[in-house]
Amino acid sequence: MEKEITEGLVFSYDKTSDILYLSIGEPQEGIDEEVEEGIFVRLNPKTRSPNGIMIMDFERRFSNNKTKPLPLKIENISYAGA
């Protein structure tokens, strides 16, 4: 049986919903904060540090072969309550 990867950057893609999920390490529960339309950062509920990203309409946004930045700046995420 192949060992499941639970370290580093882990991603999964839901083709039906066209959503890309990225997590830092094993996916965890958290608070989702929309930082751009259709782009959510998942925050640890205790530390408010980012532990994942969800990109809706992923294929539509990134289907051309041109490189483009993700409109997201982690340092701008609110850490209120940390």
C-alpha positions as CSV (number, residue, x, y, z in Angstrom):
1,M,0.0,0.0,0.0
2,E,1.4,3.4,-1.0
3,K,1.9,5.9,1.9
4,E,-0.3,8.9,1.7
5,I,1.6,12.2,1.6
6,T,0.8,14.4,4.6
7,E,3.8,16.8,4.6
8,G,4.7,19.7,2.4
9,L,2.1,21.3,0.0
10,V,-0.8,18.9,-0.6
11,F,-3.3,19.5,-3.3
12,S,-6.5,18.0,-4.7
13,Y,-8.7,19.0,-7.5
14,D,-12.5,18.5,-7.7
15,K,-13.1,18.6,-11.5
16,T,-16.9,18.5,-11.1
17,S,-16.9,21.6,-9.0
18,D,-13.8,23.1,-10.6
19,I,-12.2,23.8,-7.2
20,L,-8.5,23.4,-6.4
21,Y,-7.7,22.7,-2.7
22,L,-4.1,23.3,-1.4
23,S,-3.1,22.6,2.1
24,I,0.1,23.0,4.0
25,G,0.7,19.5,5.3
26,E,-2.3,17.2,6.0
27,P,-5.7,19.0,5.3
28,Q,-7.1,20.5,8.5
29,E,-10.3,22.1,9.6
30,G,-10.2,25.8,9.7
31,I,-11.9,29.1,9.2
32,D,-12.2,30.1,5.5
33,E,-11.6,33.8,4.7
34,E,-12.3,35.1,1.2
35,V,-9.4,37.2,0.2
36,E,-10.3,37.7,-3.5
37,E,-13.5,36.8,-5.3
38,G,-13.6,33.0,-5.3
39,I,-10.2,32.6,-3.5
40,F,-10.3,31.5,0.1
41,V,-7.5,31.1,2.7
42,R,-8.1,28.6,5.4
43,L,-6.9,29.7,8.8
44,N,-6.1,27.7,11.9
45,P,-8.9,28.6,14.3
46,K,-6.5,28.9,17.3
47,T,-3.5,30.6,15.8
48,R,-5.1,32.3,12.7
49,S,-2.1,31.2,10.7
50,P,-2.8,30.1,7.1
51,N,-3.0,26.3,6.5
52,G,-4.6,26.1,3.1
53,I,-6.1,27.8,0.0
54,M,-9.2,27.0,-2.0
55,I,-9.5,28.4,-5.6
56,M,-13.0,28.2,-7.1
57,D,-13.3,28.1,-10.9
58,F,-9.7,27.0,-11.1
59,E,-9.8,25.7,-14.7
60,R,-11.5,28.8,-16.0
61,R,-9.0,31.0,-14.2
62,F,-5.9,29.1,-15.3
63,S,-6.8,27.2,-18.4
64,N,-4.7,29.2,-20.8
65,N,-1.0,28.4,-20.9
66,K,0.1,31.8,-19.8
67,T,1.8,32.2,-16.4
68,K,-0.1,34.6,-14.2
69,P,0.1,35.4,-10.5
70,L,-2.5,34.3,-8.0
71,P,-4.1,37.5,-6.8
72,L,-3.3,36.8,-3.2
73,K,-0.8,38.2,-0.7
74,I,-0.6,36.0,2.4
75,E,0.9,38.9,4.4
76,N,-2.3,40.9,3.9
77,I,-4.5,38.3,5.7
78,S,-6.0,39.4,8.9
79,Y,-4.6,37.6,12.0
80,A,-7.1,39.2,14.4
81,G,-7.6,37.2,17.5
82,A,-4.2,35.5,17.3
